[in-house]
Amino acid sequence: MPETEAPADPWSALLPGQELVPSYLTSRFAAQYRVIVDVLLAEQDTSLTGLSYDEVAAGGV
């Protein structure tokens, strides 16, 4: 192996394909994505399904 080549990545055989960088984290819309994620996380415990956790645990409406 010539010294100019980078060493082979041991994961490349298990995870073939291009490594994709999540560009949505660095795009000009990153702040909007972050707001959406923050709102979804805040509502996750109460009503993403339209029912609270307690209502789901009790068997619905």
PDB file of N, H, CA, C and O in Angstrom:
ATOM      1  N   MET A   1       0.853  -1.170   0.000  1.00  0.00           N
ATOM      2  CA  MET A   1       0.000   0.000   0.000  1.00  0.00           C
ATOM      3  C   MET A   1       0.902   1.238   0.000  1.00  0.00           C
ATOM      4  O   MET A   1       1.772   1.359   0.863  1.00  0.00           O
ATOM      5  N   PRO A   2       0.713   2.144  -0.938  1.00  0.00           N
ATOM      6  CA  PRO A   2       1.509   3.372  -0.941  1.00  0.00           C
ATOM      7  C   PRO A   2       1.214   4.207   0.301  1.00  0.00           C
ATOM      8  O   PRO A   2       0.103   4.180   0.831  1.00  0.00           O
ATOM      9  N   GLU A   3       2.225   4.951   0.757  1.00  0.00           N
ATOM     10  H   GLU A   3       3.127   4.974   0.326  1.00  0.00           H
ATOM     11  CA  GLU A   3       2.071   5.745   1.970  1.00  0.00           C
ATOM     12  C   GLU A   3       1.103   6.907   1.804  1.00  0.00           C
ATOM     13  O   GLU A   3       0.625   7.445   2.803  1.00  0.00           O
ATOM     14  N   THR A   4       0.800   7.309   0.576  1.00  0.00           N
ATOM     15  H   THR A   4       1.188   6.872  -0.235  1.00  0.00           H
ATOM     16  CA  THR A   4      -0.079   8.461   0.350  1.00  0.00           C
ATOM     17  C   THR A   4      -1.548   8.112   0.541  1.00  0.00           C
ATOM     18  O   THR A   4      -2.376   9.003   0.729  1.00  0.00           O
ATOM     19  N   GLU A   5      -1.877   6.834   0.494  1.00  0.00           N
ATOM     20  H   GLU A   5      -1.204   6.110   0.342  1.00  0.00           H
ATOM     21  CA  GLU A   5      -3.273   6.432   0.658  1.00  0.00           C
ATOM     22  C   GLU A   5      -3.657   6.392   2.128  1.00  0.00           C
ATOM     23  O   GLU A   5      -2.848   6.040   2.986  1.00  0.00           O
ATOM     24  N   ALA A   6      -4.903   6.759   2.406  1.00  0.00           N
ATOM     25  H   ALA A   6      -5.560   7.046   1.709  1.00  0.00           H
ATOM     26  CA  ALA A   6      -5.407   6.682   3.777  1.00  0.00           C
ATOM     27  C   ALA A   6      -5.639   5.218   4.129  1.00  0.00           C
ATOM     28  O   ALA A   6      -5.967   4.422   3.249  1.00  0.00           O
ATOM     29  N   PRO A   7      -5.477   4.848   5.385  1.00  0.00           N
ATOM     30  CA  PRO A   7      -5.734   3.458   5.771  1.00  0.00           C
ATOM     31  C   PRO A   7      -7.203   3.095   5.543  1.00  0.00           C
ATOM     32  O   PRO A   7      -8.090   3.945   5.620  1.00  0.00           O
ATOM     33  N   ALA A   8      -7.431   1.837   5.266  1.00  0.00           N
ATOM     34  H   ALA A   8      -6.711   1.146   5.203  1.00  0.00           H
ATOM     35  CA  ALA A   8      -8.796   1.375   5.008  1.00  0.00           C
ATOM     36  C   ALA A   8      -9.640   1.512   6.270  1.00  0.00           C
ATOM     37  O   ALA A   8      -9.176   1.236   7.376  1.00  0.00           O
ATOM     38  N   ASP A   9     -10.858   1.932   6.091  1.00  0.00           N
ATOM     39  H   ASP A   9     -11.236   2.156   5.192  1.00  0.00           H
ATOM     40  CA  ASP A   9     -11.784   2.076   7.213  1.00  0.00           C
ATOM     41  C   ASP A   9     -12.362   0.704   7.531  1.00  0.00           C
ATOM     42  O   ASP A   9     -12.988   0.098   6.661  1.00  0.00           O
ATOM     43  N   PRO A  10     -12.177   0.190   8.748  1.00  0.00           N
ATOM     44  CA  PRO A  10     -12.693  -1.145   9.072  1.00  0.00           C
ATOM     45  C   PRO A  10     -14.220  -1.224   9.024  1.00  0.00           C
ATOM     46  O   PRO A  10     -14.766  -2.316   8.866  1.00  0.00           O
ATOM     47  N   TRP A  11     -14.912  -0.108   9.156  1.00  0.00           N
ATOM     48  H   TRP A  11     -14.468   0.779   9.285  1.00  0.00           H
ATOM     49  CA  TRP A  11     -16.377  -0.112   9.108  1.00  0.00           C
ATOM     50  C   TRP A  11     -16.913  -0.113   7.681  1.00  0.00           C
ATOM     51  O   TRP A  11     -18.093  -0.396   7.476  1.00  0.00           O
ATOM     52  N   SER A  12     -16.085   0.195   6.697  1.00  0.00           N
ATOM     53  H   SER A  12     -15.127   0.426   6.864  1.00  0.00           H
ATOM     54  CA  SER A  12     -16.572   0.321   5.328  1.00  0.00           C
ATOM     55  C   SER A  12     -17.157  -0.981   4.789  1.00  0.00           C
ATOM     56  O   SER A  12     -18.047  -0.942   3.939  1.00  0.00           O
ATOM     57  N   ALA A  13     -16.685  -2.119   5.255  1.00  0.00           N
ATOM     58  H   ALA A  13     -15.962  -2.151   5.945  1.00  0.00           H
ATOM     59  CA  ALA A  13     -17.245  -3.397   4.806  1.00  0.00           C
ATOM     60  C   ALA A  13     -18.625  -3.639   5.400  1.00  0.00           C
ATOM     61  O   ALA A  13     -19.460  -4.302   4.785  1.00  0.00           O
ATOM     62  N   LEU A  14     -18.867  -3.106   6.587  1.00  0.00           N
ATOM     63  H   LEU A  14     -18.189  -2.567   7.086  1.00  0.00           H
ATOM     64  CA  LEU A  14     -20.150  -3.315   7.255  1.00  0.00           C
ATOM     65  C   LEU A  14     -21.169  -2.238   6.919  1.00  0.00           C
ATOM     66  O   LEU A  14     -22.370  -2.502   6.870  1.00  0.00           O
ATOM     67  N   LEU A  15     -20.688  -1.030   6.691  1.00  0.00           N
ATOM     68  H   LEU A  15     -19.713  -0.815   6.731  1.00  0.00           H
ATOM     69  CA  LEU A  15     -21.573   0.101   6.411  1.00  0.00           C
ATOM     70  C   LEU A  15     -21.149   0.767   5.111  1.00  0.00           C
ATOM     71  O   LEU A  15     -20.588   1.862   5.131  1.00  0.00           O
ATOM     72  N   PRO A  16     -21.413   0.113   3.974  1.00  0.00           N
ATOM     73  CA  PRO A  16     -20.973   0.679   2.710  1.00  0.00           C
ATOM     74  C   PRO A  16     -21.800   1.910   2.335  1.00  0.00           C
ATOM     75  O   PRO A  16     -22.923   2.092   2.805  1.00  0.00           O
ATOM     76  N   GLY A  17     -21.233   2.723   1.503  1.00  0.00           N
ATOM     77  H   GLY A  17     -20.321   2.575   1.121  1.00  0.00           H
ATOM     78  CA  GLY A  17     -21.955   3.884   1.001  1.00  0.00           C
ATOM     79  C   GLY A  17     -21.349   5.176   1.504  1.00  0.00           C
ATOM     80  O   GLY A  17     -20.466   5.196   2.361  1.00  0.00           O
ATOM     81  N   GLN A  18     -21.857   6.244   0.939  1.00  0.00           N
ATOM     82  H   GLN A  18     -22.575   6.228   0.243  1.00  0.00           H
ATOM     83  CA  GLN A  18     -21.357   7.567   1.274  1.00  0.00           C
ATOM     84  C   GLN A  18     -21.800   7.975   2.672  1.00  0.00           C
ATOM     85  O   GLN A  18     -22.937   7.721   3.070  1.00  0.00           O
ATOM     86  N   GLU A  19     -20.909   8.599   3.402  1.00  0.00           N
ATOM     87  H   GLU A  19     -19.986   8.805   3.078  1.00  0.00           H
ATOM     88  CA  GLU A  19     -21.258   9.135   4.717  1.00  0.00           C
ATOM     89  C   GLU A  19     -21.949  10.476   4.501  1.00  0.00           C
ATOM     90  O   GLU A  19     -21.350  11.416   3.980  1.00  0.00           O
ATOM     91  N   LEU A  20     -23.192  10.554   4.899  1.00  0.00           N
ATOM     92  H   LEU A  20     -23.679   9.790   5.323  1.00  0.00           H
ATOM     93  CA  LEU A  20     -23.957  11.773   4.677  1.00  0.00           C
ATOM     94  C   LEU A  20     -23.922  12.656   5.920  1.00  0.00           C
ATOM     95  O   LEU A  20     -24.235  12.209   7.024  1.00  0.00           O
ATOM     96  N   VAL A  21     -23.546  13.885   5.729  1.00  0.00           N
ATOM     97  H   VAL A  21     -23.292  14.248   4.832  1.00  0.00           H
ATOM     98  CA  VAL A  21     -23.536  14.851   6.821  1.00  0.00           C
ATOM     99  C   VAL A  21     -24.923  15.477   6.879  1.00  0.00           C
ATOM    100  O   VAL A  21     -25.443  15.901   5.847  1.00  0.00           O
ATOM    101  N   PRO A  22     -25.534  15.547   8.058  1.00  0.00           N
ATOM    102  CA  PRO A  22     -26.873  16.138   8.147  1.00  0.00           C
ATOM    103  C   PRO A  22     -26.828  17.636   7.859  1.00  0.00           C
ATOM    104  O   PRO A  22     -26.626  18.445   8.764  1.00  0.00           O
ATOM    105  N   SER A  23     -27.017  17.992   6.602  1.00  0.00           N
ATOM    106  H   SER A  23     -27.181  17.334   5.867  1.00  0.00           H
ATOM    107  CA  SER A  23     -26.894  19.388   6.191  1.00  0.00           C
ATOM    108  C   SER A  23     -27.985  20.267   6.785  1.00  0.00           C
ATOM    109  O   SER A  23     -27.824  21.485   6.853  1.00  0.00           O
ATOM    110  N   TYR A  24     -29.098  19.667   7.219  1.00  0.00           N
ATOM    111  H   TYR A  24     -29.228  18.677   7.164  1.00  0.00           H
ATOM    112  CA  TYR A  24     -30.157  20.477   7.811  1.00  0.00           C
ATOM    113  C   TYR A  24     -29.707  21.130   9.113  1.00  0.00           C
ATOM    114  O   TYR A  24     -30.334  22.084   9.573  1.00  0.00           O
ATOM    115  N   LEU A  25     -28.628  20.626   9.712  1.00  0.00           N
ATOM    116  H   LEU A  25     -28.119  19.851   9.338  1.00  0.00           H
ATOM    117  CA  LEU A  25     -28.122  21.229  10.944  1.00  0.00           C
ATOM    118  C   LEU A  25     -27.280  22.469  10.674  1.00  0.00           C
ATOM    119  O   LEU A  25     -27.052  23.274  11.577  1.00  0.00           O
ATOM    120  N   THR A  26     -26.820  22.626   9.444  1.00  0.00           N
ATOM    121  H   THR A  26     -27.005  21.972   8.711  1.00  0.00           H
ATOM    122  CA  THR A  26     -25.963  23.760   9.120  1.00  0.00           C
ATOM    123  C   THR A  26     -26.543  24.650   8.037  1.00  0.00           C
ATOM    124  O   THR A  26     -25.920  25.645   7.666  1.00  0.00           O
ATOM    125  N   SER A  27     -27.711  24.322   7.523  1.00  0.00           N
ATOM    126  H   SER A  27     -28.217  23.513   7.824  1.00  0.00           H
ATOM    127  CA  SER A  27     -28.303  25.119   6.456  1.00  0.00           C
ATOM    128  C   SER A  27     -28.841  26.431   7.001  1.00  0.00           C
ATOM    129  O   SER A  27     -28.844  26.664   8.210  1.00  0.00           O
ATOM    130  N   ARG A  28     -29.292  27.276   6.101  1.00  0.00           N
ATOM    131  H   ARG A  28     -29.289  27.087   5.119  1.00  0.00           H
ATOM    132  CA  ARG A  28     -29.845  28.565   6.537  1.00  0.00           C
ATOM    133  C   ARG A  28     -31.167  28.382   7.265  1.00  0.00           C
ATOM    134  O   ARG A  28     -31.648  29.311   7.914  1.00  0.00           O
ATOM    135  N   PHE A  29     -31.761  27.200   7.168  1.00  0.00           N
ATOM    136  H   PHE A  29     -31.371  26.445   6.641  1.00  0.00           H
ATOM    137  CA  PHE A  29     -33.024  26.920   7.851  1.00  0.00           C
ATOM    138  C   PHE A  29     -32.824  26.165   9.164  1.00  0.00           C
ATOM    139  O   PHE A  29     -33.792  25.674   9.745  1.00  0.00           O
ATOM    140  N   ALA A  30     -31.597  26.068   9.632  1.00  0.00           N
ATOM    141  H   ALA A  30     -30.811  26.467   9.160  1.00  0.00           H
ATOM    142  CA  ALA A  30     -31.305  25.302  10.843  1.00  0.00           C
ATOM    143  C   ALA A  30     -32.099  25.804  12.041  1.00  0.00           C
ATOM    144  O   ALA A  30     -32.554  24.998  12.854  1.00  0.00           O
ATOM    145  N   ALA A  31     -32.276  27.109  12.169  1.00  0.00           N
ATOM    146  H   ALA A  31     -31.907  27.763  11.509  1.00  0.00           H
ATOM    147  CA  ALA A  31     -33.029  27.656  13.305  1.00  0.00           C
ATOM    148  C   ALA A  31     -34.486  27.209  13.257  1.00  0.00           C
ATOM    149  O   ALA A  31     -35.068  26.893  14.295  1.00  0.00           O
ATOM    150  N   GLN A  32     -35.082  27.178  12.066  1.00  0.00           N
ATOM    151  H   GLN A  32     -34.609  27.435  11.224  1.00  0.00           H
ATOM    152  CA  GLN A  32     -36.467  26.731  11.943  1.00  0.00           C
ATOM    153  C   GLN A  32     -36.595  25.252  12.292  1.00  0.00           C
ATOM    154  O   GLN A  32     -37.542  24.859  12.974  1.00  0.00           O
ATOM    155  N   TYR A  33     -35.657  24.431  11.835  1.00  0.00           N
ATOM    156  H   TYR A  33     -34.888  24.751  11.281  1.00  0.00           H
ATOM    157  CA  TYR A  33     -35.692  23.012  12.180  1.00  0.00           C
ATOM    158  C   TYR A  33     -35.579  22.824  13.686  1.00  0.00           C
ATOM    159  O   TYR A  33     -36.257  21.980  14.271  1.00  0.00           O
ATOM    160  N   ARG A  34     -34.715  23.623  14.307  1.00  0.00           N
ATOM    161  H   ARG A  34     -34.164  24.309  13.831  1.00  0.00           H
ATOM    162  CA  ARG A  34     -34.523  23.503  15.755  1.00  0.00           C
ATOM    163  C   ARG A  34     -35.798  23.866  16.505  1.00  0.00           C
ATOM    164  O   ARG A  34     -36.135  23.216  17.495  1.00  0.00           O
ATOM    165  N   VAL A  35     -36.511  24.893  16.049  1.00  0.00           N
ATOM    166  H   VAL A  35     -36.237  25.420  15.245  1.00  0.00           H
ATOM    167  CA  VAL A  35     -37.775  25.275  16.689  1.00  0.00           C
ATOM    168  C   VAL A  35     -38.785  24.140  16.567  1.00  0.00           C
ATOM    169  O   VAL A  35     -39.476  23.817  17.532  1.00  0.00           O
ATOM    170  N   ILE A  36     -38.871  23.537  15.393  1.00  0.00           N
ATOM    171  H   ILE A  36     -38.309  23.799  14.609  1.00  0.00           H
ATOM    172  CA  ILE A  36     -39.808  22.425  15.190  1.00  0.00           C
ATOM    173  C   ILE A  36     -39.464  21.271  16.125  1.00  0.00           C
ATOM    174  O   ILE A  36     -40.352  20.700  16.758  1.00  0.00           O
ATOM    175  N   VAL A  37     -38.191  20.928  16.213  1.00  0.00           N
ATOM    176  H   VAL A  37     -37.470  21.393  15.698  1.00  0.00           H
ATOM    177  CA  VAL A  37     -37.771  19.838  17.093  1.00  0.00           C
ATOM    178  C   VAL A  37     -38.078  20.173  18.543  1.00  0.00           C
ATOM    179  O   VAL A  37     -38.557  19.317  19.286  1.00  0.00           O
ATOM    180  N   ASP A  38     -37.809  21.407  18.956  1.00  0.00           N
ATOM    181  H   ASP A  38     -37.419  22.102  18.352  1.00  0.00           H
ATOM    182  CA  ASP A  38     -38.085  21.809  20.338  1.00  0.00           C
ATOM    183  C   ASP A  38     -39.572  21.717  20.659  1.00  0.00           C
ATOM    184  O   ASP A  38     -39.941  21.259  21.741  1.00  0.00           O
ATOM    185  N   VAL A  39     -40.428  22.145  19.735  1.00  0.00           N
ATOM    186  H   VAL A  39     -40.128  22.517  18.856  1.00  0.00           H
ATOM    187  CA  VAL A  39     -41.879  22.077  19.959  1.00  0.00           C
ATOM    188  C   VAL A  39     -42.335  20.627  20.036  1.00  0.00           C
ATOM    189  O   VAL A  39     -43.120  20.271  20.915  1.00  0.00           O
ATOM    190  N   LEU A  40     -41.850  19.785  19.119  1.00  0.00           N
ATOM    191  H   LEU A  40     -41.213  20.074  18.405  1.00  0.00           H
ATOM    192  CA  LEU A  40     -42.233  18.371  19.149  1.00  0.00           C
ATOM    193  C   LEU A  40     -41.778  17.690  20.431  1.00  0.00           C
ATOM    194  O   LEU A  40     -42.511  16.880  21.001  1.00  0.00           O
ATOM    195  N   LEU A  41     -40.576  18.012  20.886  1.00  0.00           N
ATOM    196  H   LEU A  41     -39.981  18.669  20.423  1.00  0.00           H
ATOM    197  CA  LEU A  41     -40.099  17.427  22.139  1.00  0.00           C
ATOM    198  C   LEU A  41     -40.934  17.893  23.323  1.00  0.00           C
ATOM    199  O   LEU A  41     -41.219  17.111  24.230  1.00  0.00           O
ATOM    200  N   ALA A  42     -41.324  19.157  23.318  1.00  0.00           N
ATOM    201  H   ALA A  42     -41.093  19.792  22.582  1.00  0.00           H
ATOM    202  CA  ALA A  42     -42.130  19.680  24.420  1.00  0.00           C
ATOM    203  C   ALA A  42     -43.512  19.039  24.449  1.00  0.00           C
ATOM    204  O   ALA A  42     -44.070  18.819  25.524  1.00  0.00           O
ATOM    205  N   GLU A  43     -44.066  18.737  23.279  1.00  0.00           N
ATOM    206  H   GLU A  43     -43.612  18.916  22.406  1.00  0.00           H
ATOM    207  CA  GLU A  43     -45.410  18.170  23.199  1.00  0.00           C
ATOM    208  C   GLU A  43     -45.418  16.647  23.253  1.00  0.00           C
ATOM    209  O   GLU A  43     -46.479  16.040  23.400  1.00  0.00           O
ATOM    210  N   GLN A  44     -44.266  16.032  23.137  1.00  0.00           N
ATOM    211  H   GLN A  44     -43.404  16.525  23.017  1.00  0.00           H
ATOM    212  CA  GLN A  44     -44.178  14.574  23.055  1.00  0.00           C
ATOM    213  C   GLN A  44     -44.842  13.890  24.242  1.00  0.00           C
ATOM    214  O   GLN A  44     -45.497  12.863  24.072  1.00  0.00           O
ATOM    215  N   ASP A  45     -44.686  14.431  25.417  1.00  0.00           N
ATOM    216  H   ASP A  45     -44.153  15.266  25.556  1.00  0.00           H
ATOM    217  CA  ASP A  45     -45.246  13.791  26.606  1.00  0.00           C
ATOM    218  C   ASP A  45     -46.729  14.047  26.782  1.00  0.00           C
ATOM    219  O   ASP A  45     -47.374  13.385  27.595  1.00  0.00           O
ATOM    220  N   THR A  46     -47.284  14.990  26.039  1.00  0.00           N
ATOM    221  H   THR A  46     -46.760  15.527  25.379  1.00  0.00           H
ATOM    222  CA  THR A  46     -48.689  15.311  26.266  1.00  0.00           C
ATOM    223  C   THR A  46     -49.595  14.926  25.113  1.00  0.00           C
ATOM    224  O   THR A  46     -50.617  14.279  25.342  1.00  0.00           O
ATOM    225  N   SER A  47     -49.260  15.300  23.870  1.00  0.00           N
ATOM    226  H   SER A  47     -48.430  15.826  23.685  1.00  0.00           H
ATOM    227  CA  SER A  47     -50.303  15.133  22.871  1.00  0.00           C
ATOM    228  C   SER A  47     -49.828  15.077  21.429  1.00  0.00           C
ATOM    229  O   SER A  47     -50.324  15.855  20.613  1.00  0.00           O
ATOM    230  N   LEU A  48     -48.919  14.226  21.077  1.00  0.00           N
ATOM    231  H   LEU A  48     -48.517  13.595  21.740  1.00  0.00           H
ATOM    232  CA  LEU A  48     -48.599  14.065  19.661  1.00  0.00           C
ATOM    233  C   LEU A  48     -49.660  13.221  18.964  1.00  0.00           C
ATOM    234  O   LEU A  48     -49.804  13.292  17.743  1.00  0.00           O
ATOM    235  N   THR A  49     -50.396  12.432  19.720  1.00  0.00           N
ATOM    236  H   THR A  49     -50.279  12.374  20.712  1.00  0.00           H
ATOM    237  CA  THR A  49     -51.438  11.590  19.144  1.00  0.00           C
ATOM    238  C   THR A  49     -52.819  12.192  19.321  1.00  0.00           C
ATOM    239  O   THR A  49     -53.802  11.643  18.822  1.00  0.00           O
ATOM    240  N   GLY A  50     -52.907  13.312  20.023  1.00  0.00           N
ATOM    241  H   GLY A  50     -52.108  13.757  20.428  1.00  0.00           H
ATOM    242  CA  GLY A  50     -54.205  13.887  20.333  1.00  0.00           C
ATOM    243  C   GLY A  50     -54.718  13.404  21.672  1.00  0.00           C
ATOM    244  O   GLY A  50     -55.737  13.890  22.161  1.00  0.00           O
ATOM    245  N   LEU A  51     -54.018  12.449  22.270  1.00  0.00           N
ATOM    246  H   LEU A  51     -53.189  12.055  21.872  1.00  0.00           H
ATOM    247  CA  LEU A  51     -54.385  11.922  23.580  1.00  0.00           C
ATOM    248  C   LEU A  51     -53.210  12.102  24.527  1.00  0.00           C
ATOM    249  O   LEU A  51     -52.054  11.986  24.118  1.00  0.00           O
ATOM    250  N   SER A  52     -53.494  12.379  25.763  1.00  0.00           N
ATOM    251  H   SER A  52     -54.432  12.473  26.095  1.00  0.00           H
ATOM    252  CA  SER A  52     -52.421  12.456  26.745  1.00  0.00           C
ATOM    253  C   SER A  52     -51.945  11.043  27.071  1.00  0.00           C
ATOM    254  O   SER A  52     -52.617  10.062  26.751  1.00  0.00           O
ATOM    255  N   TYR A  53     -50.804  10.951  27.698  1.00  0.00           N
ATOM    256  H   TYR A  53     -50.259  11.748  27.959  1.00  0.00           H
ATOM    257  CA  TYR A  53     -50.274   9.651  28.101  1.00  0.00           C
ATOM    258  C   TYR A  53     -51.254   8.943  29.028  1.00  0.00           C
ATOM    259  O   TYR A  53     -51.469   7.738  28.906  1.00  0.00           O
ATOM    260  N   ASP A  54     -51.847   9.690  29.955  1.00  0.00           N
ATOM    261  H   ASP A  54     -51.672  10.670  30.055  1.00  0.00           H
ATOM    262  CA  ASP A  54     -52.800   9.094  30.895  1.00  0.00           C
ATOM    263  C   ASP A  54     -54.020   8.524  30.176  1.00  0.00           C
ATOM    264  O   ASP A  54     -54.524   7.466  30.554  1.00  0.00           O
ATOM    265  N   GLU A  55     -54.503   9.224  29.132  1.00  0.00           N
ATOM    266  H   GLU A  55     -54.095  10.083  28.825  1.00  0.00           H
ATOM    267  CA  GLU A  55     -55.653   8.723  28.371  1.00  0.00           C
ATOM    268  C   GLU A  55     -55.298   7.449  27.604  1.00  0.00           C
ATOM    269  O   GLU A  55     -56.101   6.519  27.529  1.00  0.00           O
ATOM    270  N   VAL A  56     -54.104   7.413  27.043  1.00  0.00           N
ATOM    271  H   VAL A  56     -53.452   8.168  27.104  1.00  0.00           H
ATOM    272  CA  VAL A  56     -53.670   6.213  26.320  1.00  0.00           C
ATOM    273  C   VAL A  56     -53.525   5.049  27.295  1.00  0.00           C
ATOM    274  O   VAL A  56     -53.958   3.935  27.000  1.00  0.00           O
ATOM    275  N   ALA A  57     -52.921   5.299  28.453  1.00  0.00           N
ATOM    276  H   ALA A  57     -52.569   6.203  28.694  1.00  0.00           H
ATOM    277  CA  ALA A  57     -52.730   4.250  29.452  1.00  0.00           C
ATOM    278  C   ALA A  57     -54.065   3.743  29.993  1.00  0.00           C
ATOM    279  O   ALA A  57     -54.184   2.577  30.369  1.00  0.00           O
ATOM    280  N   ALA A  58     -55.079   4.632  30.030  1.00  0.00           N
ATOM    281  H   ALA A  58     -54.982   5.579  29.724  1.00  0.00           H
ATOM    282  CA  ALA A  58     -56.395   4.250  30.537  1.00  0.00           C
ATOM    283  C   ALA A  58     -57.244   3.563  29.469  1.00  0.00           C
ATOM    284  O   ALA A  58     -58.347   3.101  29.760  1.00  0.00           O
ATOM    285  N   GLY A  59     -56.745   3.492  28.248  1.00  0.00           N
ATOM    286  H   GLY A  59     -55.848   3.867  28.012  1.00  0.00           H
ATOM    287  CA  GLY A  59     -57.490   2.798  27.204  1.00  0.00           C
ATOM    288  C   GLY A  59     -58.190   3.714  26.229  1.00  0.00           C
ATOM    289  O   GLY A  59     -59.138   3.289  25.568  1.00  0.00           O
ATOM    290  N   GLY A  60     -57.759   4.952  26.117  1.00  0.00           N
ATOM    291  H   GLY A  60     -56.989   5.296  26.654  1.00  0.00           H
ATOM    292  CA  GLY A  60     -58.349   5.864  25.144  1.00  0.00           C
ATOM    293  C   GLY A  60     -59.440   6.719  25.733  1.00  0.00           C
ATOM    294  O   GLY A  60     -59.565   6.866  26.949  1.00  0.00           O
ATOM    295  N   VAL A  61     -60.218   7.272  24.846  1.00  0.00           N
ATOM    296  H   VAL A  61     -60.117   7.152  23.858  1.00  0.00           H
ATOM    297  CA  VAL A  61     -61.259   8.225  25.253  1.00  0.00           C
ATOM    298  C   VAL A  61     -62.494   7.507  25.731  1.00  0.00           C
ATOM    299  O   VAL A  61     -63.473   8.149  26.113  1.00  0.00           O
TER     300      VAL A  61
END
